[in-house]
Amino acid sequence: MILLAVVAFFAIGASCSGSVGSSIGGESPEDAAVERIDGLDTDLSDMETSCDSVEDPEVGTKFNCRSMTDDGREALWAVLIDGEDHINVTSINLIRADFWGRFIATAADALANATGRPLPP
């Protein structure tokens, strides 16, 4: 149970994919976010993305998006309007493949520190 809590904590806290930006280009922030997310190079197949409605889109406004794949996997996204014509999209629950090794090592260290028992290599 502790392992699941540690893994969940690190999956959220150190989660993926750095931030990516996209010009809104005349689209609503929600539509621009969907277009940007659907254009990302991920291992997720055929994503269907939807976003929260943005009532008053101003710089500093944050909203969330959710992608579902045809095989039932879910990706969550945080979106920030960070410029007059710019959004920043960050994944919440995805971890980049090149970060996975560091993620596992950090989670193992945290678990060992929490339990006082080193994990076998």
NUVEX-285893 format. One record per atom (N, C-alpha, C): residue number from 0; residue in three letters; z, y, x. Coordinates in nm, 4 decimals, m for minus. Atoms other than C-alpha are relative to their C-alpha. Layout:
<rs>
[NUM,ALA,[Z,Y,X]] ...
</rs>
This chain:
<rs>
[0,MET,[0.0000,m0.1183,0.0821]] [0,MET,[0.0000,0.0000,0.0000]] [0,MET,[0.0000,0.1255,0.0871]] [1,ILE,[m0.0038,m0.1146,m0.0901]] [1,ILE,[0.0850,0.2363,0.2849]] [1,ILE,[m0.1364,0.0215,0.0627]] [2,LEU,[0.1324,m0.0116,m0.0612]] [2,LEU,[m0.2509,0.1583,0.4463]] [2,LEU,[m0.0965,0.0707,m0.0940]] [3,LEU,[0.0884,m0.0656,0.0963]] [3,LEU,[m0.4333,0.2594,0.1285]] [3,LEU,[0.0306,0.1486,m0.0100]] [4,ALA,[m0.0367,m0.1411,0.0080]] [4,ALA,[m0.2384,0.5851,0.1110]] [4,ALA,[m0.0460,0.0746,0.1241]] [5,VAL,[0.0434,m0.0641,m0.1241]] [5,VAL,[m0.3106,0.6623,0.4760]] [5,VAL,[m0.1506,0.0162,0.0014]] [6,VAL,[0.1459,m0.0068,0.0021]] [6,VAL,[m0.6789,0.5788,0.4381]] [6,VAL,[m0.0466,0.1047,m0.1000]] [7,ALA,[0.0391,m0.0992,0.1003]] [7,ALA,[m0.7044,0.7866,0.1195]] [7,ALA,[0.0279,0.1410,0.0517]] [8,PHE,[m0.0330,m0.1317,m0.0534]] [8,PHE,[m0.5300,1.0790,0.2897]] [8,PHE,[m0.1036,0.0443,0.1022]] [9,PHE,[0.0951,m0.0383,m0.1033]] [9,PHE,[m0.7631,1.0733,0.5880]] [9,PHE,[m0.1409,0.0103,m0.0544]] [10,ALA,[0.1338,m0.0094,0.0590]] [10,ALA,[m1.0719,1.0144,0.3753]] [10,ALA,[m0.0194,0.1355,m0.0656]] [11,ILE,[0.0104,m0.1305,0.0638]] [11,ILE,[m0.9967,1.3320,0.1860]] [11,ILE,[0.0138,0.1106,0.1047]] [12,GLY,[m0.0269,m0.1056,m0.0949]] [12,GLY,[m0.8583,1.5367,0.4733]] [12,GLY,[m0.1049,0.0156,0.1086]] [13,ALA,[0.0954,m0.0078,m0.1106]] [13,ALA,[m1.1167,1.4501,0.7377]] [13,ALA,[m0.1400,m0.0335,m0.0468]] [14,SER,[0.1252,0.0491,0.0512]] [14,SER,[m1.4048,1.3787,0.5121]] [14,SER,[m0.1170,0.0770,0.0518]] [15,CYS,[0.1311,m0.0128,m0.0560]] [15,CYS,[m1.7528,1.4140,0.5978]] [15,CYS,[m0.0601,0.1307,0.0079]] [16,SER,[0.1208,m0.0670,m0.0254]] [16,SER,[m2.0366,1.5736,0.6511]] [16,SER,[0.0241,0.1433,0.0079]] [17,GLY,[m0.0157,m0.1406,m0.0117]] [17,GLY,[m1.9883,1.9155,0.7669]] [17,GLY,[m0.0663,0.0756,m0.1119]] [18,SER,[0.0546,m0.0824,0.1062]] [18,SER,[m2.1078,2.1967,0.5580]] [18,SER,[m0.1481,0.0233,0.0218]] [19,VAL,[0.1425,m0.0318,m0.0063]] [19,VAL,[m2.4682,2.2640,0.4754]] [19,VAL,[m0.0261,0.1147,m0.0952]] [20,GLY,[0.0259,m0.1151,0.0839]] [20,GLY,[m2.6050,2.5837,0.3346]] [20,GLY,[m0.1405,m0.0044,m0.0570]] [21,SER,[0.1314,m0.0059,0.0619]] [21,SER,[m2.8974,2.6587,0.1104]] [21,SER,[m0.0144,0.1344,m0.0703]] [22,SER,[0.0269,m0.1236,0.0704]] [22,SER,[m3.0560,2.9736,m0.0234]] [22,SER,[m0.0107,m0.0279,m0.1485]] [23,ILE,[0.0051,0.0195,0.1443]] [23,ILE,[m3.0135,3.0097,m0.3973]] [23,ILE,[m0.1403,0.0282,m0.0519]] [24,GLY,[0.1409,m0.0252,0.0303]] [24,GLY,[m3.3603,3.1631,m0.4243]] [24,GLY,[m0.0332,0.0170,m0.1467]] [25,GLY,[0.0319,m0.0261,0.1395]] [25,GLY,[m3.3461,3.2808,m0.7835]] [25,GLY,[0.0505,m0.1054,m0.0974]] [26,GLU,[m0.0535,0.1045,0.0872]] [26,GLU,[m3.1915,2.9591,m0.9195]] [26,GLU,[0.1467,0.0281,m0.0313]] [27,SER,[m0.1437,m0.0080,0.0261]] [27,SER,[m2.8507,2.9326,m1.0820]] [27,SER,[0.0716,m0.0719,0.1143]] [28,PRO,[m0.0721,0.0694,m0.1071]] [28,PRO,[m2.5820,2.8273,m0.8340]] [28,PRO,[0.0068,m0.1509,m0.0229]] [29,GLU,[m0.0064,0.1428,0.0314]] [29,GLU,[m2.5517,2.4928,m1.0139]] [29,GLU,[m0.1318,m0.0692,0.0342]] [30,ASP,[0.1307,0.0597,m0.0279]] [30,ASP,[m2.9267,2.4234,m0.9929]] [30,ASP,[m0.0287,m0.0023,0.1498]] [31,ALA,[0.0207,m0.0043,m0.1450]] [31,ALA,[m2.9379,2.5320,m0.6284]] [31,ALA,[0.0827,m0.1084,0.0687]] [32,ALA,[m0.0852,0.1044,m0.0583]] [32,ALA,[m2.6470,2.2980,m0.5480]] [32,ALA,[m0.0589,m0.1381,m0.0251]] [33,VAL,[0.0614,0.1294,0.0316]] [33,VAL,[m2.8126,2.0048,m0.7267]] [33,VAL,[m0.1211,m0.0235,0.0893]] [34,GLU,[0.1195,0.0134,m0.0840]] [34,GLU,[m3.1369,2.0689,m0.5392]] [34,GLU,[0.0380,m0.0290,0.1449]] [35,ARG,[m0.0429,0.0203,m0.1394]] [35,ARG,[m2.9556,2.0909,m0.2046]] [35,ARG,[0.0586,m0.1391,0.0189]] [36,ILE,[m0.0640,0.1314,m0.0106]] [36,ILE,[m2.7450,1.7774,m0.2657]] [36,ILE,[m0.1037,m0.1108,m0.0089]] [37,ASP,[0.1014,0.1044,0.0169]] [37,ASP,[m3.0394,1.5726,m0.3883]] [37,ASP,[m0.0965,m0.0051,0.1183]] [38,GLY,[0.0868,m0.0032,m0.1162]] [38,GLY,[m3.2314,1.6795,m0.0761]] [38,GLY,[0.0659,m0.0467,0.1289]] [39,LEU,[m0.0701,0.0451,m0.1200]] [39,LEU,[m2.9652,1.5577,0.1688]] [39,LEU,[m0.0454,m0.1388,0.0407]] [40,ASP,[0.0345,0.1311,m0.0537]] [40,ASP,[m3.0430,1.2634,0.3924]] [40,ASP,[0.1263,m0.0854,0.0026]] [41,THR,[m0.1177,0.0857,0.0084]] [41,THR,[m2.7770,1.0151,0.2803]] [41,THR,[m0.0452,m0.1438,m0.0183]] [42,ASP,[0.0280,0.1409,0.0251]] [42,ASP,[m2.7546,0.6397,0.2495]] [42,ASP,[0.0117,m0.0339,m0.1480]] [43,LEU,[m0.0126,0.0239,0.1430]] [43,LEU,[m2.7014,0.6821,m0.1236]] [43,LEU,[m0.1387,m0.0012,m0.0625]] [44,SER,[0.1326,0.0128,0.0602]] [44,SER,[m2.9944,0.5716,m0.3326]] [44,SER,[m0.0056,0.0689,m0.1358]] [45,ASP,[0.0287,m0.0572,0.1318]] [45,ASP,[m3.1383,0.7615,m0.6267]] [45,ASP,[0.1225,0.0626,m0.0670]] [46,MET,[m0.1173,m0.0673,0.0552]] [46,MET,[m2.8537,1.0035,m0.6950]] [46,MET,[m0.0374,0.0844,m0.1210]] [47,GLU,[0.0079,m0.0892,0.1156]] [47,GLU,[m2.8117,1.1774,m1.0290]] [47,GLU,[0.1157,0.0976,0.0164]] [48,THR,[m0.1034,m0.0984,m0.0319]] [48,THR,[m2.6229,1.5002,m0.9587]] [48,THR,[0.0172,0.0991,m0.1136]] [49,SER,[m0.0315,m0.1046,0.0974]] [49,SER,[m2.4487,1.7357,m1.1983]] [49,SER,[0.1126,0.0853,0.0568]] [50,CYS,[m0.1006,m0.0934,m0.0505]] [50,CYS,[m2.2291,2.0390,m1.1355]] [50,CYS,[0.0742,0.0665,m0.1150]] [51,ASP,[m0.0757,m0.0797,0.0956]] [51,ASP,[m1.9573,2.2311,m1.3156]] [51,ASP,[m0.0784,0.1267,m0.0327]] [52,SER,[0.0612,m0.1278,0.0367]] [52,SER,[m2.0768,2.5378,m1.5031]] [52,SER,[0.0709,0.1127,0.0729]] [53,VAL,[m0.0561,m0.1172,m0.0669]] [53,VAL,[m2.0284,2.8646,m1.3207]] [53,VAL,[m0.0133,0.1179,m0.0951]] [54,GLU,[m0.0005,m0.1084,0.0981]] [54,GLU,[m1.9275,3.1390,m1.5621]] [54,GLU,[m0.0452,0.1324,0.0597]] [55,ASP,[0.0251,m0.1314,m0.0599]] [55,ASP,[m1.9374,3.4383,m1.3305]] [55,ASP,[m0.0300,m0.0193,0.1487]] [56,PRO,[0.0319,0.0318,m0.1392]] [56,PRO,[m2.1260,3.3555,m1.0082]] [56,PRO,[0.0065,0.1216,0.0919]] [57,GLU,[m0.0186,m0.1069,m0.0969]] [57,GLU,[m1.9936,3.5920,m0.7429]] [57,GLU,[0.0307,m0.0635,0.1351]] [58,VAL,[m0.0373,0.0485,m0.1322]] [58,VAL,[m1.9422,3.5562,m0.3684]] [58,VAL,[0.1475,m0.0384,m0.0040]] [59,GLY,[m0.1368,0.0513,0.0012]] [59,GLY,[m1.6271,3.3474,m0.3238]] [59,GLY,[0.0257,m0.0997,m0.1114]] [60,THR,[m0.0158,0.0959,0.1099]] [60,THR,[m1.6782,3.1411,m0.6407]] [60,THR,[m0.0155,m0.1417,0.0534]] [61,LYS,[0.0048,0.1411,m0.0384]] [61,LYS,[m1.6067,2.7695,m0.5915]] [61,LYS,[m0.0231,m0.0835,m0.1256]] [62,PHE,[0.0177,0.0939,0.1095]] [62,PHE,[m1.7240,2.4841,m0.8107]] [62,PHE,[m0.0281,m0.1379,0.0584]] [63,ASN,[0.0166,0.1376,m0.0454]] [63,ASN,[m1.7648,2.1069,m0.7932]] [63,ASN,[m0.1256,m0.0628,m0.0584]] [64,CYS,[0.1134,0.0794,0.0460]] [64,CYS,[m2.0562,1.8681,m0.8236]] [64,CYS,[0.0334,m0.1477,0.0201]] [65,ARG,[m0.0225,0.1445,m0.0047]] [65,ARG,[m2.0726,1.4933,m0.8703]] [65,ARG,[m0.1355,m0.0694,m0.0022]] [66,SER,[0.1226,0.0798,m0.0024]] [66,SER,[m2.3494,1.2505,m0.7794]] [66,SER,[0.0353,m0.1450,m0.0299]] [67,MET,[m0.0142,0.1424,0.0291]] [67,MET,[m2.3797,0.9019,m0.9235]] [67,MET,[m0.1291,m0.0687,0.0420]] [68,THR,[0.1191,0.0755,m0.0381]] [68,THR,[m2.6134,0.6427,m0.7801]] [68,THR,[m0.0290,m0.1035,m0.1070]] [69,ASP,[0.0366,0.1006,0.0994]] [69,ASP,[m2.7994,0.3843,m0.9816]] [69,ASP,[0.0810,m0.1283,0.0145]] [70,ASP,[m0.0837,0.1196,m0.0172]] [70,ASP,[m2.5705,0.1166,m0.8346]] [70,ASP,[0.1492,0.0303,m0.0174]] [71,GLY,[m0.1370,m0.0306,0.0393]] [71,GLY,[m2.2511,0.2949,m0.9481]] [71,GLY,[0.0861,0.0695,0.1035]] [72,ARG,[m0.0803,m0.0728,m0.0994]] [72,ARG,[m2.1393,0.4728,m0.6308]] [72,ARG,[0.0055,0.1482,m0.0366]] [73,GLU,[m0.0220,m0.1403,0.0353]] [73,GLU,[m2.0025,0.8264,m0.6636]] [73,GLU,[0.0235,0.0830,0.1261]] [74,ALA,[m0.0234,m0.0965,m0.1070]] [74,ALA,[m2.0184,1.1205,m0.4251]] [74,ALA,[0.0476,0.1290,m0.0645]] [75,LEU,[m0.0562,m0.1236,0.0521]] [75,LEU,[m1.8120,1.4338,m0.4830]] [75,LEU,[m0.0280,0.1127,0.0984]] [76,TRP,[0.0400,m0.1139,m0.0818]] [76,TRP,[m1.9084,1.7798,m0.3557]] [76,TRP,[0.0765,0.1240,m0.0405]] [77,ALA,[m0.0586,m0.1316,0.0229]] [77,ALA,[m1.7358,2.1156,m0.3211]] [77,ALA,[m0.1053,0.1029,0.0386]] [78,VAL,[0.1026,m0.1013,m0.0237]] [78,VAL,[m1.9643,2.4175,m0.3447]] [78,VAL,[0.0665,0.1374,m0.0008]] [79,LEU,[m0.0499,m0.1362,m0.0110]] [79,LEU,[m1.8876,2.7732,m0.2398]] [79,LEU,[m0.1189,0.0945,0.0044]] [80,ILE,[0.0992,m0.1065,m0.0113]] [80,ILE,[m2.1034,3.0757,m0.3090]] [80,ILE,[0.0532,0.0905,0.1104]] [81,ASP,[m0.0545,m0.0711,m0.1159]] [81,ASP,[m2.0592,3.2304,0.0341]] [81,ASP,[m0.0848,0.1182,0.0441]] [82,GLY,[0.0816,m0.1173,m0.0292]] [82,GLY,[m2.3237,3.5012,0.0281]] [82,GLY,[m0.0744,0.0409,m0.1257]] [83,GLU,[0.0722,m0.0491,0.1172]] [83,GLU,[m2.5328,3.7070,m0.2106]] [83,GLU,[m0.1049,m0.0990,m0.0486]] [84,ASP,[0.1068,0.0940,0.0360]] [84,ASP,[m2.8075,3.4441,m0.2047]] [84,ASP,[0.0153,m0.1290,0.0797]] [85,HIS,[m0.0268,0.1146,m0.0864]] [85,HIS,[m2.6389,3.1508,m0.0300]] [85,HIS,[0.1155,m0.0824,m0.0546]] [86,ILE,[m0.1093,0.0905,0.0357]] [86,ILE,[m2.4269,2.8462,m0.1118]] [86,ILE,[0.0310,m0.0892,0.1182]] [87,ASN,[m0.0462,0.0923,m0.1020]] [87,ASN,[m2.2286,2.6114,0.1080]] [87,ASN,[0.0464,m0.1253,m0.0735]] [88,VAL,[m0.0329,0.1264,0.0651]] [88,VAL,[m2.2067,2.2443,0.0026]] [88,VAL,[0.0694,m0.0905,0.1010]] [89,THR,[m0.0763,0.0878,m0.0874]] [89,THR,[m1.9442,2.0136,0.1533]] [89,THR,[0.0366,m0.1264,m0.0765]] [90,SER,[m0.0393,0.1237,0.0665]] [90,SER,[m1.8895,1.6493,0.0719]] [90,SER,[0.1517,m0.0123,0.0019]] [91,ILE,[m0.1442,0.0187,0.0107]] [91,ILE,[m1.5400,1.5543,m0.0392]] [91,ILE,[0.0377,m0.1431,0.0365]] [92,ASN,[m0.0396,0.1390,m0.0195]] [92,ASN,[m1.5446,1.1761,m0.0188]] [92,ASN,[m0.0996,m0.0824,0.0813]] [93,LEU,[0.0921,0.0728,m0.0861]] [93,LEU,[m1.8213,1.0842,0.2252]] [93,LEU,[0.0388,0.0212,0.1457]] [94,ILE,[m0.0277,m0.0093,m0.1431]] [94,ILE,[m1.7772,1.0138,0.5938]] [94,ILE,[m0.1286,m0.0318,0.0734]] [95,ARG,[0.1214,0.0220,m0.0786]] [95,ARG,[m2.0663,1.0493,0.8369]] [95,ARG,[0.0159,m0.1246,0.0856]] [96,ALA,[m0.0030,0.1217,m0.0808]] [96,ALA,[m2.1550,0.7302,1.0210]] [96,ALA,[0.0459,0.0290,0.1426]] [97,ASP,[m0.0385,m0.0314,m0.1374]] [97,ASP,[m2.1119,0.9040,1.3575]] [97,ASP,[0.1468,0.0404,0.0118]] [98,PHE,[m0.1411,m0.0354,0.0006]] [98,PHE,[m1.7553,1.0004,1.2573]] [98,PHE,[0.0885,m0.1207,m0.0310]] [99,TRP,[m0.0748,0.1152,0.0501]] [99,TRP,[m1.6506,0.6563,1.1294]] [99,TRP,[0.0970,m0.0569,0.1030]] [100,GLY,[m0.0874,0.0560,m0.1028]] [100,GLY,[m1.5094,0.5252,1.4605]] [100,GLY,[0.1239,0.0856,0.0225]] [101,ARG,[m0.1117,m0.0918,m0.0177]] [101,ARG,[m1.2933,0.8338,1.5079]] [101,ARG,[0.0925,m0.0037,m0.1222]] [102,PHE,[m0.0764,0.0080,0.1247]] [102,PHE,[m1.1831,0.8102,1.1442]] [102,PHE,[0.0917,m0.1232,0.0006]] [103,ILE,[m0.0784,0.1238,m0.0021]] [103,ILE,[m1.0684,0.4477,1.1816]] [103,ILE,[0.1117,0.0098,0.1036]] [104,ALA,[m0.1012,m0.0134,m0.1044]] [104,ALA,[m0.8846,0.5239,1.5084]] [104,ALA,[0.1132,0.0922,m0.0449]] [105,THR,[m0.1013,m0.0950,0.0477]] [105,THR,[m0.7040,0.8214,1.3518]] [105,THR,[0.0852,m0.0629,m0.1091]] [106,ALA,[m0.0746,0.0670,0.1070]] [106,ALA,[m0.6080,0.6201,1.0430]] [106,ALA,[0.0924,m0.1075,0.0570]] [107,ALA,[m0.0829,0.1037,m0.0622]] [107,ALA,[m0.4797,0.3325,1.2618]] [107,ALA,[0.1190,0.0625,0.0717]] [108,ASP,[m0.1100,m0.0693,m0.0677]] [108,ASP,[m0.2728,0.5747,1.4725]] [108,ASP,[0.1028,0.0503,m0.1008]] [109,ALA,[m0.0908,m0.0512,0.1028]] [109,ALA,[m0.1269,0.7339,1.1593]] [109,ALA,[0.0818,m0.1128,m0.0620]] [110,LEU,[m0.0700,0.1147,0.0572]] [110,LEU,[m0.0387,0.3937,1.0157]] [110,LEU,[0.1035,m0.0530,0.0989]] [111,ALA,[m0.0939,0.0473,m0.1019]] [111,ALA,[0.1214,0.2828,1.3431]] [111,ALA,[0.1191,0.0949,0.0116]] [112,ASN,[m0.1092,m0.0984,m0.0075]] [112,ASN,[0.3247,0.6055,1.3598]] [112,ASN,[0.0898,m0.0068,m0.1227]] [113,ALA,[m0.0776,0.0049,0.1240]] [113,ALA,[0.4335,0.5737,0.9951]] [113,ALA,[0.0870,m0.1249,m0.0087]] [114,THR,[m0.0740,0.1271,0.0096]] [114,THR,[0.5459,0.2111,1.0311]] [114,THR,[0.0816,m0.0305,0.1251]] [115,GLY,[m0.0690,0.0288,m0.1256]] [115,GLY,[0.6670,0.2224,1.3918]] [115,GLY,[m0.0503,m0.1251,0.0672]] [116,ARG,[0.0577,0.1225,m0.0566]] [116,ARG,[0.4478,m0.0766,1.4695]] [116,ARG,[m0.1439,0.0261,0.0426]] [117,PRO,[0.1398,m0.0171,m0.0422]] [117,PRO,[0.1353,m0.0575,1.6816]] [117,PRO,[m0.0885,m0.1083,m0.0610]] [118,LEU,[0.0951,0.0973,0.0554]] [118,LEU,[m0.1697,m0.2246,1.5341]] [118,LEU,[m0.0675,m0.0738,0.1137]] [119,PRO,[0.0709,0.0737,m0.1061]] [119,PRO,[m0.3382,m0.4999,1.7328]] [119,PRO,[m0.1416,0.0550,0.0151]] [120,PRO,[0.1358,m0.0539,m0.0219]] [120,PRO,[m0.6694,m0.3968,1.8941]] [120,PRO,[m0.1073,m0.0759,m0.0734]] 
</rs>
